[in-house]
């Protein structure tokens, strides 16, 4: 496989731990298959607002956030952006 960039992928990371967010950012920057535009927010409410305002291809989602816990967190994201890929 060549090192050509395939496309830009916009990723919304909803994660309240700055250390975990930094690790995700570093991992995404190391790939040679695509370029990632990372948007990081630390609350579900902020993430849901961003989903309303911007095009997002993928959501990386922490299920233990200060303003939401467990399956309800995923359900809220899926309800707001049902066609967006979401990973927990």
Secondary structure as GFF3:
##gff-version 3
##sequence-region A 1 88
A	DSSP	beta_strand	8	14	.	.	.	ID=ss1
A	DSSP	alpha_helix	18	29	.	.	.	ID=ss2
A	DSSP	beta_strand	35	41	.	.	.	ID=ss3
A	DSSP	alpha_helix	44	53	.	.	.	ID=ss4
A	DSSP	beta_strand	58	61	.	.	.	ID=ss5
A	DSSP	beta_strand	64	65	.	.	.	ID=ss6
A	DSSP	beta_strand	68	69	.	.	.	ID=ss7
A	DSSP	alpha_helix	71	80	.	.	.	ID=ss8
A	DSSP	beta_strand	85	87	.	.	.	ID=ss9
###
